[in-house]
């Protein structure tokens, strides 16, 4: 199962809002134009950003699920293990506009919350984030022209499909302030990850997702690992970036973990090759549950460290040694 590599700009949908078969495949750059329309209640759109440093993790998401927009932010202190998360639901997503292209900006203002997500600059202000005090975050992301990313169209059918752009290992600098401290992100050891998604989903969905960025074995390594939701489609969202180049992982991965104790080590691997042989060691469990009428979800997102080996397209082995990232188990009815 190798999938087709896309090399030219293509529309995700045809004139009827159905999947354009010419868009099915994967690309090294976000060249899919996400002209998703129609199918009210089934369209799902989001921009998820996560920044990591040796001291902290910060994440901001703007999502639109047709009947509601959900905005959430969280911060995790790696030294003290302090964590806090806040979210807001906006019925029918009024005044939340989600663009069709990866690099287009998003601006949201709601009840004192201000979010600006641009291609290379992110600014967030969240009042009453913790202990009645606000959170402020500003980031500048360095996107190098030669940097490749993982971009995939997943086809469940002509009326159910997803485009995802996963951009890992992006150098970032910035600052986060909240009542528990101030964190400075230096671009020589801090990384941004973008998860951009646009598509039409089935009501019930389950997935695994893992990502990490860091330096190991004299290389800059980025991991994007997926599971469950792509099975049977002929495509995967699995890929590794080494320095600036994407090495596509075409196989579905084995995800081995204990759903009764998510803090036990996870094994994530390609079953028929040595391309991905990783162990993930959690240090913190983020649990997020939503039960709001037709929206129900539960996510166990683990923060921790990856160890093991990965292989390039040519079979060259790279050691992965204590690269910080996350792995999650997510179930949703939405």
C-alpha positions in Angstrom: 0.0 0.0 0.0 1.9 3.0 -1.2 -0.7 5.6 -2.3 -0.2 8.2 -5.0 2.1 11.1 -4.5 0.4 14.4 -5.5 2.7 17.0 -7.1 0.2 19.6 -8.5 -2.3 21.8 -6.8 -5.7 20.1 -6.7 -9.2 20.8 -5.3 -10.4 18.5 -2.5 -14.1 18.5 -3.8 -15.8 18.7 -7.1 -18.6 21.1 -8.0 -21.2 19.0 -6.0 -19.2 19.0 -2.8 -18.2 15.4 -3.3 -14.7 14.0 -3.1 -12.6 14.8 -6.1 -10.9 11.4 -6.9 -7.9 13.3 -8.3 -7.1 14.6 -4.8 -6.7 11.2 -3.2 -3.1 10.6 -2.2 -0.3 12.3 -0.3 2.0 15.2 -0.9 5.1 16.8 0.5 3.5 20.2 0.6 0.0 21.5 1.4 -1.2 21.7 -2.3 -4.8 20.5 -1.7 -7.4 23.3 -1.8 -10.1 22.4 0.8 -13.2 23.7 -0.9 -15.5 21.7 1.5 -19.2 22.7 1.2 -22.7 21.3 1.8 -23.4 18.3 4.1 -24.5 20.4 7.0 -23.6 18.8 10.4 -20.9 16.5 8.8 -18.2 19.1 8.0 -15.3 19.2 10.4 -12.6 21.8 10.3 -9.8 22.6 12.7 -6.4 24.2 13.2 -4.5 22.7 16.1 -1.1 24.1 17.1 1.2 22.7 19.7 4.5 24.2 20.8 7.1 22.3 22.9 10.3 23.3 24.7 12.4 21.6 27.4 10.3 23.5 29.9 6.7 23.6 28.7 4.0 22.6 26.2 1.4 25.0 24.9 -1.5 24.3 22.6 -4.3 26.3 21.0 -7.1 24.9 18.8 -9.8 26.5 16.8 -12.3 24.0 15.4 -15.7 24.3 13.7 -18.0 21.2 13.7 -20.9 22.9 11.7 -23.2 23.0 14.7 -20.7 24.4 17.2 -17.2 26.0 17.2 -14.9 24.8 19.9 -11.8 26.7 21.0 -9.5 25.3 23.6 -6.1 26.1 25.0 -3.8 24.3 27.5 -0.4 24.6 29.0 1.8 22.0 30.7 4.9 22.7 32.8 7.4 19.9 32.4 9.3 20.7 35.5 6.4 21.1 38.0 3.9 19.0 36.1 1.3 21.7 36.5 -1.4 21.7 33.8 -4.5 23.7 33.0 -7.0 23.7 30.2 -9.8 26.0 29.2 -12.4 25.7 26.4 -15.3 27.6 25.0 -18.2 26.4 22.8 -19.8 28.8 20.4 -23.2 27.6 19.1 -23.2 27.2 15.3 -19.8 28.7 15.2 -21.0 32.3 14.8 -18.3 34.6 13.6 -15.7 31.8 13.4 -14.5 31.5 9.8 -12.3 28.6 8.8 -10.2 29.2 5.7 -9.8 26.6 2.9 -6.0 26.8 2.7 -3.4 25.8 5.3 -1.5 29.1 5.3 -4.6 31.3 5.5 -5.1 33.2 8.8 -7.8 32.7 11.5 -9.0 35.4 13.9 -11.4 34.9 16.7 -12.7 37.2 19.4 -15.3 35.9 21.9 -16.0 37.0 25.5 -12.6 38.6 26.0 -10.8 35.7 24.3 -8.5 36.8 21.4 -6.9 34.3 19.1 -4.9 35.1 16.0 -3.5 32.1 14.0 -1.3 33.2 11.1 1.1 31.2 9.0 4.1 32.2 11.0 2.7 34.2 14.0 0.4 33.1 16.8 -1.1 35.3 19.5 -3.5 34.2 22.2 -5.1 36.1 25.1 -7.4 34.1 27.4 -8.9 36.0 30.4 -9.5 34.1 33.7 -7.4 31.2 32.5 -6.3 30.1 36.0 -6.8 31.6 39.5 -8.8 34.4 37.9 -5.7 35.5 36.0 -5.2 35.6 32.2 -2.9 33.6 29.9 -0.9 35.4 27.1 1.1 33.7 24.4 3.0 35.0 21.4 4.9 32.8 19.0 6.9 33.3 15.8 7.3 30.2 13.6 10.2 29.7 11.3 9.1 27.9 8.1 12.0 27.0 6.0 11.3 26.8 2.2 12.9 23.4 2.0 10.9 21.9 4.9 8.6 19.2 3.8 5.4 18.1 5.6 2.8 15.3 5.5 -0.3 16.1 3.6 -2.9 13.3 2.9 -6.4 12.9 1.6 -8.2 10.0 3.3 -11.1 8.6 1.3 -13.9 6.8 3.2 -16.3 7.5 0.3 -17.4 10.2 -2.0 -19.3 12.0 0.8 -17.0 11.1 3.7 -13.3 12.1 3.4 -10.6 14.1 5.2 -7.6 16.2 4.2 -5.0 16.5 6.9 -1.7 18.5 6.9 0.7 17.5 9.6 3.6 19.9 9.9 6.2 18.8 12.6 9.6 20.0 13.6 9.0 23.7 12.8 11.4 25.9 14.8 9.5 28.3 17.0 10.4 31.1 19.4 8.0 32.9 21.7 6.7 33.3 25.2 3.8 32.1 27.4 2.7 33.8 30.6 0.2 32.5 33.0 -0.3 32.6 36.8 2.1 29.7 37.3 5.0 31.2 35.4 6.6 32.5 32.3 8.1 30.3 29.7 10.5 31.3 26.9 10.7 29.2 23.8 14.0 29.4 22.0 14.0 28.4 18.4 17.2 26.3 18.7 15.4 23.8 21.0 11.6 24.5 20.6 9.3 23.2 18.0 5.8 23.9 16.6 3.4 21.2 15.3 0.4 22.1 13.1 -2.6 19.7 12.6 -4.8 21.2 9.9 -7.9 19.2 9.1 -10.8 19.7 6.7 -13.4 17.2 5.7 -16.7 15.3 6.1 -16.7 12.7 8.8 -18.9 9.8 9.9 -20.7 10.4 13.2 -18.7 7.8 15.1 -14.9 7.9 14.9 -11.9 6.6 16.7 -8.3 7.3 16.2 -4.8 7.3 17.5 -2.4 10.2 16.9 1.2 10.7 18.0 3.7 13.4 17.2 7.1 14.5 18.4 10.0 16.8 17.4 13.6 17.0 18.5 17.2 16.4 17.8 18.6 12.9 17.9 21.5 11.0 16.3 22.7 14.3 14.8 19.5 14.9 13.0 16.4 17.0 13.4 13.6 14.4 13.7 9.8 14.9 13.4 7.3 12.1 13.9 3.6 11.9 12.8 1.9 8.6 13.7 -1.7 7.7 13.2 -4.0 4.7 13.6 -7.5 3.3 13.4 -9.3 6.0 11.4 -7.4 5.4 8.1 -7.7 1.6 8.1 -9.1 0.2 4.8 -8.8 3.5 2.9 -5.5 2.8 1.1 -3.9 5.8 2.7 -2.2 6.5 6.1 -1.2 9.7 7.9 2.2 8.2 8.9 5.4 9.9 8.1 8.7 10.9 9.5 10.8 14.0 8.7 14.5 13.8 9.0 16.1 17.2 8.8 13.9 18.8 6.1 12.8 15.8 4.1 9.6 13.7 4.5 9.9 9.9 4.5 6.4 8.6 4.0 5.3 5.5 6.0 2.8 3.7 3.9 2.0 0.8 6.3 -0.6 1.0 9.0 1.0 1.0 12.4 0.5 -1.4 15.4 -0.5 0.6 18.4 0.0 -1.4 21.6 -1.0 0.2 24.9 -3.1 -0.5 28.0 -6.5 1.2 28.0 -6.8 0.4 31.7 -3.6 2.2 32.4 -2.5 4.7 29.8 0.6 5.5 31.8 2.2 2.3 30.9 4.7 2.4 28.0 3.2 2.3 24.5 4.6 0.4 21.5 4.1 2.0 18.1 5.6 0.1 15.2 5.3 -1.0 11.5 4.3 -4.7 11.7 6.1 -5.8 8.5 9.3 -3.7 8.5 11.8 -1.9 10.7 10.7 1.6 9.4 9.1 2.5 12.8 10.1 0.7 16.0 9.2 3.1 18.9 8.4 3.0 22.5 6.6 5.9 24.0 7.0 6.6 27.8 4.2 8.8 29.2 4.9 11.3 32.0 1.4 12.9 32.1 -2.1 12.1 31.1 -4.4 14.7 29.8 -8.0 13.6 29.9 -10.7 15.6 28.1 -14.4 14.6 28.0 -17.2 16.3 26.2 -20.9 15.4 26.7 -23.0 18.1 25.0 -26.1 16.6 23.4 -25.0 15.2 20.0 -21.3 15.8 20.7 -19.6 13.2 22.9 -15.9 12.6 23.0 -13.2 11.3 25.2 -9.5 11.7 24.6 -6.6 10.4 26.6 -3.6 12.4 25.4 -0.3 11.4 26.9 2.7 13.7 27.1 6.0 11.9 27.2 9.2 10.7 25.4 9.8 8.6 22.3 12.7 6.1 22.1 13.6 3.6 19.4 14.6 3.6 15.7 13.1 4.9 12.5 14.3 4.3 8.9 14.6 6.5 5.9 13.3 5.7 2.5 16.7 4.2 1.7 16.7 2.0 4.8 19.2 4.1 6.8 18.5 3.7 10.5 18.1 6.8 12.8 18.1 6.5 16.6 15.3 8.2 18.4 16.4 9.1 21.9 14.1 10.8 24.4 12.2 13.1 21.9 9.4 14.8 23.6 5.9 14.6 22.2 2.5 13.0 22.7 0.3 10.0 21.9 -3.5 9.8 22.2 -6.5 7.5 22.1 -9.6 9.4 21.0 -13.2 8.3 20.6 -15.9 10.7 19.3 -19.5 10.9 18.3 -19.8 14.2 16.5 
